């Protein structure tokens, strides 16, 4: 059946394209005009199909419902604006319904189609909002504003945040682990924060980021890639809640009941190092310091123009943090190192167990750059806290290979409309009006006074009564 439809549409379009060839001076002009005609034809065909389907639904409406009116609606789609009219029904409860919208799951009041919304979110997560709107128009879609793109990202980020918080609540409050799509005995987890500019010139906002994966493998091109990575990025979330959401996201990728060991790599900051306490689902867990941060701190202690920094890094790798710290203390006391060497030496001694050894990690800096900062810091833009959180969650969600959530019709129902609908349904179930319960007696009581005046101080304090 589908092949017959395609053949009929192709035959009709070929007859429509034929006159264009005589008027075009080049294939580029013919291609442009043919694409424009195809999009207009597709939009018109969609409009007619929607109206025909709406009439079929209205003819088989539920018993007791009546036709109230027909209302027009316009959707911005990937083939241009699609305009159609659909039937409005009135049920016995007095509620209006749109059979066509409900059958197709169209959100209420949404002027952008689901596919168009998905394009705006996916593209807007990579390039500025204004450029995304222009790319949609260049591809033959409807013209939308940069504000529409921004609101699409914000709404998508809020939906992702709700899903991630619900997964964390189900796991830690109800004990229901998320459904995983992979299995790994050893999971590597890296976490760190990066900063983006905030509107109004205030302090920068920290993007808390986590990535978990099942080791590394060599790709066909010779590059090393992480196996089955899953990510979490958010803004304005407390460390404890961040780790609960992170563990829930790890459980959505790897079966937590089959994880035997977890290795956590951080830069030594307390809010990330303490995340090892949230890894209790594994029998074994160990923490490690990202070598990038350690090497950078040690190298900065050496004066520029000398090979002293290189020598300290070699000593750190060969002799360990303790030997490197002892050498820095000796050289620092003689004035051979830059200011701040004492804090670095103390850092090496305090985190000697976490520095060096362990599995190969140390990819968090590249993760932050390519997942978050390439979009949130490379362009001349500033973020609100809500916007930064929505963008970070959307980019981490897409980078984890997950499908962009679509807005449902129930989610689009405003609180006011939901309350009105529930009130009408309640009236249908119980149409009797509410009655006030008759009271007995005079309707008032004698005032009761209490006094602890003259009693001991401890009695007055424990009685918690005002002195009268």
Order of alpha helices (4+ residues) and beta strands (2+ residues): alpha-alpha-beta-beta-beta-alpha-alpha-alpha-alpha-beta-beta-beta-beta-beta-alpha-beta-alpha-beta-alpha-alpha-alpha-alpha-alpha-alpha-alpha-alpha
